[in-house]
Amino acid sequence: MLNTIYTMAELAAEGRSPEILFWVGCAGSYDARAQRVTLAFSKILQAAGIEFAILGNEEQCTGDPARRAGNEFIFQMLALQNIQTLDGYGVKKIVTACPHCFNTLKTNTRH
């Protein structure tokens, strides 16, 4: 059974900071098949006793589709906004079930 999944904002309001940020991604949020993966991954994290949170409405696209379509400007804007959000919460560790989000977060948002 899935317990409550908190957002970073909810935990920050309580003065808590989770060990892990779970980056859900666009597909994990909107695609019915990918939503099942998101829920399953959340259950695994909870069963392992890992405290995590999601960004919820604060999560934006990583910009991977824009970059692959050749729109580097949109990609850079999204990347900077995501970096600001992550820095605002002091995020140190991110996990995701999306390979595109993983690649983009791993290779393009280091600062």
RAQUI-V672130 format. One record per helix or strand of 2 or more residues. SS is the DSSP state (h for helix, s for strand). FROM is the first residue (numbers start at 1). TO is the last residue. Records with the same first field share a line. If there is no record, write none. Layout:
SS = FROM-TO / FROM-TO
This chain:
h = 8-13 / 25-30 / 32-47 / 56-58 / 64-68 / 72-89 / 99-108
s = 20-23 / 52-54 / 94-96
